[in-house]
Amino acid sequence: FQYFIKVVPTRYKGDILDDMALDLKDIKGEKMLESNRYFYTERFRPLLGEVHEEAILNGDSDNLAGAHVGGKSGGTLHEKAEHHDTANAVLPGVFFVYEIYPFAVEITRNRVPFAHLLIRIMATVGGVMTIMKWIDGALYSREKKKLLN
């Protein structure tokens, strides 16, 4: 088994910490929690001997390991020789590969006042009205040119 573990330093700041009942650092009057996030993937590589045992037990002698480097493609005894197993053999065990990221992630939750929502809605409506006025002016001038000609 191989486990690839990625560790990302993480800093929680602000209002998001009010929901957590933890011992917090207070730096310059600001609540902060330093932690780590981790992600992992695992990979299983069977031992080459296990693959051969399964092939032998199933009676499938064609799936035994061998090397073919050109020439005729018949199954010779040399291609199925035991020394080909050792080149691809995997050591049995559990391996952990750590990767610590050089950057940190900062997570904050900021509450936006209701007035900001109203301002954004009014700005959007004003933008739509301006674009509609431009379209109306272009169509009106087009119609006016047709009537003059």
Secondary structure, DSSP 8 states (H G I E B T S, - for coil): -EEEEEEEEEEEEEGGGGG-----EEETTEEEEEEEEEEEEEE----HHHHHHHHHHTT-GGGS-----SS--S--TGGG-THHHHHT----S-EEEEEE-SS-EEEEE----HHHHHHHHHHHHHHHHHHHHHHHHHHHHHHHHHHH-
